[in-house]
Amino acid sequence: MKRRETLIAQVKEEYGNIAEHESQQHFHQTTTGITAQAYYGKLLNAVIGEIERGTFDQCRSGKEIINKVAVDKTIVSL
């Protein structure tokens, strides 16, 4: 498997776990009515696009990518 494909698979798993464990009530209080699954799905697609463009080639894992995006959401455009 290519490196970027591995990162994409790791990111999918990480965001899936996050969305599954997100408190829906808390999520609705901090967003504009979108579900956690929909938000993380949209975020996942944006991150995958950036992985494919090489934005995260310096990252060693999907978790590292997710942490970078969590710190600086301007890395991806939603």
Summary of the structure (lengths in Angstrom):
residues: 78
radius of gyration: 12.6
end to end distance: 27.6
largest distance: 39.6
contacts: 199
relative contact order: 0.20
helix: 73%
strand: 0%
